[in-house]
Amino acid sequence: MGVMIFAEPRYAMAELEEGDISAQLNDYEELKRLCDQIKRDRNPSVIVWIGTCTTEIIKMDLEGLAPKLESEIGIPIVVARANGLDYAFTQGEDTVLAAMANRCPSQAPTTENEKNERNAIQKLLNFGKKKEDVVQEESEYVDHPPLVLFGSLPDPVVTQLTLELKKQGIKVSGWLPAKRFTELPVLEEGYYVAGVNPFLSRTATTLMRRRKCKLIGAPFPIGPDGTRAWIEKICSVFGITPKGLDEREAQIWAGLEDYVKLIRGKSVFFMGDNLLEVSLARFLVRCGMTVQEVGIPYMDKRYQAAELAFLEKACQEMGVPLPKIVEKPDNYNQVQRIYDLKPDLVITGMAHANPLEARGINTKWSVEFTFAQIHGFGNARDILELVTRPLRRNNNLKDLGWDKLVREEAKI
């Protein structure tokens, strides 16, 4: 969860001191002191309590304390149980969004003030437009059931994906999370929901089981191929014929050619770190790479079913073998396989990057893909910028005659 703060800087963080862990202090009084301090310093729209393995061991009743303290300080408190047993740091976001899903209103706003408070995305898109133009644009939407998208993305990407769906006549009723807690989307029974990140399986389960929403199982909007498939799937659920996607995708691929030619025919190996591996592997296969192995910390086959099928289809169409997918891989055995397979690039966690580089193996930190804007048509270039950077760096070093600084000493 600590790492995810850097990915989406909307959060402040407070940690309890050792005194509370050793049960010397009163749980409620200590939490109240912290929350009062946060209210003074930050005045947040919501406070999220992350229960770790420590709070589990000392049996802190966070769910019981939250409602009482919430009523005292006047700020909503969301309790998320991240007990330290998650497989990947991105699941911290999943835990918080699942907790927030339970706090979404279950009825559409009735008063004018409530409607104005909740329509933040629509107000942003309509900013500076005349009232007649807004009415005209509203009539362009197709009549379909409400759609809520979930996944924490920066504002520009939220706007991009909302506009891409708007081009197809699809209106996004809201995003989870919203920019402010008071703008959380309404979730009534029968609403449709679609995810934008592959690590949000717990949130998807909560939306289906607790809120009785209908999940649209689509590939994720990562890369031009994934974005197109994501839009097409949403359109198919609402009975809409998508338009202009062929030209849009072709235009994006044409703009990526200067990057694609650097990696076409090369091989890549994913060690597994952030649960984005399958989506990135599918995109790189479309770019002409061979994916030798996809390591992944945790695989929810139901939530990622459409992405897995899309990866298989991409491999067949590109004429490359289907990669071996290894869940919760043993790193020692993975390193041996890397030595044997000799991939052109290894996408790995920070712990293994330097040791592999020292042995002459090109690496890229997987955590950078979490922080980068990689969703939608317009951000595909950013993915390839990251993937090709180590290859471009080595080409530049080769031109300078610095090719054998480390490699001539390395014994593999």
N, C-alpha and C positions, 0 to 999 in steps of 0.2 A: 504494500500500500504506500510505503514511503517513496518508492520509486515513481509510482503513478502520479504523485503530486507534481513532479516536474513535467509530466506529459500534458497536464491540463491545469494551469496555475490558478484555480479558483478556490483553493483550500488553504486554511491555516491549520496548524497542528499543535497539539498540547499533549505532553506525556506526564503520567503520574510518576512521582518520585518513589524512592525505595521505602520511605516511611509507610506508604500506603500498602505496599506489597507485603511488608512484614506485619500488617494488621495493627500498627500502632495508632493509626488515625481512623476517624469515622468516615466510612465510604461516602456517605451523603454530603457531609460537611466539606470534605476535600473536593468532591466533584462540583459542588455549588460554588466554592471559592474559585475554581478554575473557570467555570462557565461565566461567572460574574466578570472575571478578568477579561475573558474573550469578548463578552458583550461590550465592555468599556472600550477595549482596544480596536475591535473589528466591526462590531455591530452586524453580525452575519444574518442572512435570512434563515439559516438552519445550522444546527450543530450536529455533527455525526459522531457518535461514540463507537469506536472500533474496539470490540472485545477481543483481546488476544488470548494466547494460551495461558498467560499469567492470570488474567481475570477469571479464566475457567478454573484454574487450580485453586485459587483462594475463594472461589464461589461468590463472586460479586454479582448481585442481582441487578444487572443493568436495566433489564426490561421493567423491573418493578420500580427502580429509582427514577427512570426517565419521565413518566407522566407527572409525578409530583413536582419535580424540578422544572419541567416545562411550564407548568402553570404558574410557578413562582417567578421565573425570569422572563416569561412572555415570548420565548423563542422556541420554535419546534425542535425537538431532539429525536433523531433517528438512531436506533441501535442496530449495528451490523456486527454479526458474530464472525470475525475472521480469526479462527482459533489457532492459526499457525500451521495447520495441516494442509493448506492449499499447495497445489503442485507448481504454480507459477504466480509471479507477482501481479500479473494482469487480472488474476481472479479477485484481487482486492476491489477493483472497480465493479466486478460482477456481484460481489457480496453487498456493496453499498447500494447498487442499483436495485437489487432484489429487495432490500429493506425499504428503499424509496417507493418501489412499486406498490407496497402495501399502504403507503400514505397518499397515493393519488386519489383524488375525489371520485366518487362512484356515480355522481349525477352531474349533468351539464349545468352550467351557471344559469340562473333565472333572472337576476337583477342586472341592470345595465352596468353598474360598477363592477360586478364580478366578471361580466363578459369582457369589459375593457382590460381588467387586470390579467386575464388569462390568455388573451389573443396577442401575445408578444411577437411571435413569428410573423403573423399576418400584418401587424402594425409595422414591423421592420420592412417587409416587402412592399407595403403600400406607402412608405414614407415619402412625402413630397408630391404625391399624386392627387389629382382632383377627385372629388367624390363620384362624379359620373364615370371616370375611368375605372375606379375601383369596382363600381357596380357592373360595368361592362366586363371586367376581368372575371368577376365572380361567376358570370353566366358562361364563361368558357370551361369551367370545371364540369366533368361528367358526374352524374348522380351515382354515387357509390357509398358503401358503408364507411364509417369513420376509420382512418388509418393512423396509428401511432408508431413512430420509429423509436427504437431504443439503442443507446450507445453514446458514450461521452466523446464528442468531437468538438474541435474549435469552431467558433462562429462562422468563419468563411466557408468551411466544409458543410456545415449544417445548411447554410443558404444555398450552396451549389446543389446539394442533393435534393433539397426542397424544390428548387427551380427546375431540375431535370424531370422530376415527377409532374410538376405543373405543366410542362410542355406536353405531357401525355394526357392532360386533363384530370390529373389525380391531385386531390387536396390533402396535405398532411395536417391532421388535426392537432398534432403536438409531438414534442420530443421528450424522451425520458433519458437523462435529466434535462430539466428546463434551466434557463439561466438563473432564475430565482425560484425558491421553493414555492412561492405563492403562485407560480405559473405552471406547476406540474400538470400534465395532461389529464383530462377526464378519462377514466377507464370503466366503461359500462360493460355488462355481459354481452358478448357477441362482437365487440370491437375487434378489428384486425390489427395485429402487431407484426413488425418486421425488424430484425436485428441488423446492425451494420458491422459488428465485430464478432469473430469466431469464438471469443472466450466468454461469452455472456449466456452460457447454458443454464445457469442457476436463475438468472433473471427471466429467461424464456419460460422455464418451468413454473416460476412463481406467477407469471402473467397468465399462463394457461390454467394452472390448478386453482390458484387463489382468486384471481380476477376473472376467470372464465373467458379469457380472450382467445381469439383464433390466430395461431402463429402461421405466418407465411414462410415456409421453408424454402429459402432461395440461397444461391451462392452469394458471397459477400461482395460489396461494391469496392473491390480492391483491384486496380488495373482496369483498362478499357473493356476487356472481355467480361470481367466479373461485374462491372457496373452495368453493362448492357444486359447481362443475364438477370441481374437483380431487378432492374426496371421491367424487363419482359415478364418475369414471374409475377410481380405485383400487378402488372397489366392483365395477365391471364386470369388471375384470381378474380379481378373485377370485371372480366369480360370486355376488356378494352383492347383494340388492335394497336400495338405500338407503331409509332411513325417516326421516321427520320433517324432511327438508331443505326442502320447500316452505314449511312453517310457519316454520322457522328463518330462511330468507332473507327471507320477507315481514315478519317481525318486525323484522329489522335495517333493511330499507328504510323501514319506518314510522318507526323511530327517527331516520333520517337526513333526513327530509323537510324539517326547518327549514334544513338546509344545501343540500339539493338544489334548493329553490325559488330560491335565490340564483344558481345557475349554469344552471338549465334554460333552454335557448334561446340560451345564450352560446357563443362560439367560443374554442378554445384551440389554441395552436401549440407543438409541442415542438421545441426546437433540437437536442437530443441531447447526453447527457452521461454517463449511468450505466447504460445498457442496460435500465432499468426502463420505458422509454417505451411499448412496445407494451402492456404489462399496464395501465399507468396510463391510456393512451388508451382501451382497451376499457372500463375501469371508468367513465371520465368520459362515454363515449358512452351507457352505461347510465343515467347520471345526467341525460341529456337535453342534453348539450353536443355541439357539432359540432367535430370535430377536423380542422383544416385541413391540417396536415402533421405527420408523425412523423419527426423526424431521429433517427438512431441511429448511434453510432460504429461498431458492428459487428453484423452479423445472422447468426446461425447458424440457417438456415432449418429444419434437421432438428430441432434441440433446441426451437425455438420454433414448430414447425409447428402444434401444437394451439392455441397462443395466437393465432397469426395467423388460423386458421380461426374461432376464437371471436370475434375482433375483427370479422371479416367478417359473421358471423352476427348480432352485436350491432348493427352498422350497418344491416343489412337489417331487423331487427325494430324498430329505433327510427326507421326511415325517414330516415336521414341518409346523405350520400355517404361512400363509403369513403375514408379519408385517404390522401394520397400518402406513401409510406414512402421516405425518402431515406437511404441508407447512406453514412456518412462524408461528411456534407454540407459544402459550401463555405459558410463563415459569411457572407462578403460577399454572396453571392447570396441566402442565407436572409434577411438583413436587408432586402434589396430586396423580397423576397416578403412580409415582415412589413409593410412600408410599404404595399404594394398591397392585401393582404388585410385589414389592420386588425383583428387578432384582439382579443378582450376580455381575453385573458390569454396570456402567453408563459412557458413553463416552460423555463428556460435555465441554463447554467452561470454561475458568479459573475462571470466576466470580462465578460459582455454585459449583466448585469442593470442596473447603474447607467446606462450609456449609453442603454439603451432606456427606462428610467424617465424620464430627462431629456428624452426626446422624447415623453412623454405616453403610453407604452405600459406597461400593468400587467405586472409580471413576478413570478415565483416561482423561488427557487433550487432547481434539481433535486437538489442534494446533500442538502437537508433530507429528501427522501423516502428517501434511503439510511439516514439516522440514525434516522428515526422508526419506530415499530412499526406496520407497515402490513399485516401478514399476518393472515389469519383473519377470522372474522365480527366479533369484538369490536373490531377495530382499524380498521374502515372509516371510523369517525367521525374518526379522526386524519388520514386522507388528506384528507377534505373540510375539516377544520379548516385544513390547510395551503393547499389550493387556494383556499378562499374568503377567506383572510386579506387579501390585497391588495384584493379587491373590497369587503370589509367596511370596511377602512381608508379607502378612497376615499369610500364612502358616508358615513362619519363626518365626513370632512373637508368633504364637500359640505354636510352639515348645519351645519357651523361657518362656512361661507362661504369656505373656503380652497381652492376648486376650481381656481383659475387661478394658483397661485403660480408654477409652472414653465411650464405649457402655453401661456400667452399669449405667451411669448417663444420657444417652440420652433418651429423651421422644419423641416418634414418634406419 
